[in-house]
Amino acid sequence: MAGGWTRDEAVNDQIDASLQDELRRLQSRRGPSGESLTHCAECEEPIPEPRRAAIPGVKLCIDCQSERDARPDRRGGINRRGSKDSQLK
């Protein structure tokens, strides 16, 4: 497919990159993994042992996690790939 000044397959590369970005975003929201912290990563308050046992890999205390969950999900509406085709949705 011709793309003006772009090389062949550039549009497919942009689509693939956008899909990979979205997959990374979704995987980061899957939840905590790894070893739990003993103190909150944001406020440095101790994380209770029952919370650490219930959610392996937890990094935030209940208050900080509640604040984070209440924030609106900011997704990029910006065309980072620089293609008019990627703006057509």
C-alpha positions as CSV (number, residue, x, y, z in Angstrom):
1,M,0.0,0.0,0.0
2,A,1.4,3.4,-1.0
3,G,1.8,5.8,1.9
4,G,3.0,9.0,0.2
5,W,6.5,9.7,1.6
6,T,6.5,6.7,3.8
7,R,8.0,3.3,3.0
8,D,5.8,0.3,2.3
9,E,4.4,-1.3,5.4
10,A,4.8,1.9,7.5
11,V,1.1,2.0,8.2
12,N,1.2,-1.6,9.4
13,D,4.2,-0.7,11.6
14,Q,2.3,2.1,13.2
15,I,-0.7,-0.1,13.8
16,D,1.5,-2.8,15.4
17,A,3.2,-0.2,17.6
18,S,-0.2,1.2,18.7
19,L,-1.3,-2.3,19.6
20,Q,1.9,-3.0,21.6
21,D,1.4,0.3,23.5
22,E,-2.1,-0.7,24.4
23,L,-1.1,-4.2,25.5
24,R,1.6,-2.8,27.7
25,R,-0.9,-0.4,29.2
26,L,-3.4,-3.2,29.9
27,Q,-0.7,-5.5,31.4
28,S,0.4,-2.8,33.7
29,R,-3.1,-2.5,35.1
30,R,-3.4,-6.2,35.7
31,G,-2.4,-5.7,39.3
32,P,0.5,-6.1,41.5
33,S,3.1,-8.8,41.1
34,G,6.3,-9.8,42.7
35,E,7.2,-9.2,46.4
36,S,4.9,-7.0,48.5
37,L,6.4,-3.9,50.1
38,T,6.2,-3.4,53.8
39,H,5.7,0.4,53.4
40,C,3.6,2.3,50.9
41,A,5.5,3.4,47.8
42,E,3.7,6.8,47.9
43,C,3.1,7.8,51.5
44,E,5.6,5.5,53.3
45,E,3.0,4.3,55.8
46,P,3.3,0.7,56.9
47,I,1.1,-1.8,54.8
48,P,-0.7,-4.1,57.1
49,E,0.3,-7.8,57.0
50,P,-3.2,-9.0,56.1
51,R,-3.2,-6.7,53.0
52,R,0.2,-8.0,52.0
53,A,-1.0,-11.6,52.4
54,A,-4.2,-11.0,50.5
55,I,-2.7,-9.2,47.6
56,P,0.8,-10.6,46.7
57,G,3.0,-7.8,45.2
58,V,1.0,-4.9,46.8
59,K,2.9,-1.6,46.7
60,L,0.3,0.9,48.1
61,C,-1.6,1.2,51.3
62,I,-5.4,1.2,51.2
63,D,-5.7,5.0,51.2
64,C,-3.3,5.6,48.4
65,Q,-4.7,2.8,46.3
66,S,-8.2,4.2,46.8
67,E,-7.0,7.6,45.7
68,R,-5.4,6.1,42.6
69,D,-8.5,4.1,41.7
70,A,-10.6,7.2,42.0
71,R,-8.5,9.1,39.4
72,P,-9.8,9.1,35.9
73,D,-7.9,6.8,33.5
74,R,-5.8,9.0,31.3
75,R,-5.3,7.5,27.9
76,G,-3.4,9.2,25.2
77,G,-5.6,10.8,22.7
78,I,-2.5,12.2,21.0
79,N,-1.3,10.9,17.7
80,R,2.2,10.0,18.7
81,R,2.9,8.2,15.4
82,G,2.4,11.3,13.3
83,S,0.1,9.7,10.8
84,K,-3.2,11.0,9.6
85,D,-4.4,7.4,9.2
86,S,-4.0,6.7,12.9
87,Q,-6.3,9.7,13.6
88,L,-9.2,8.1,11.7
89,K,-11.1,6.1,14.2
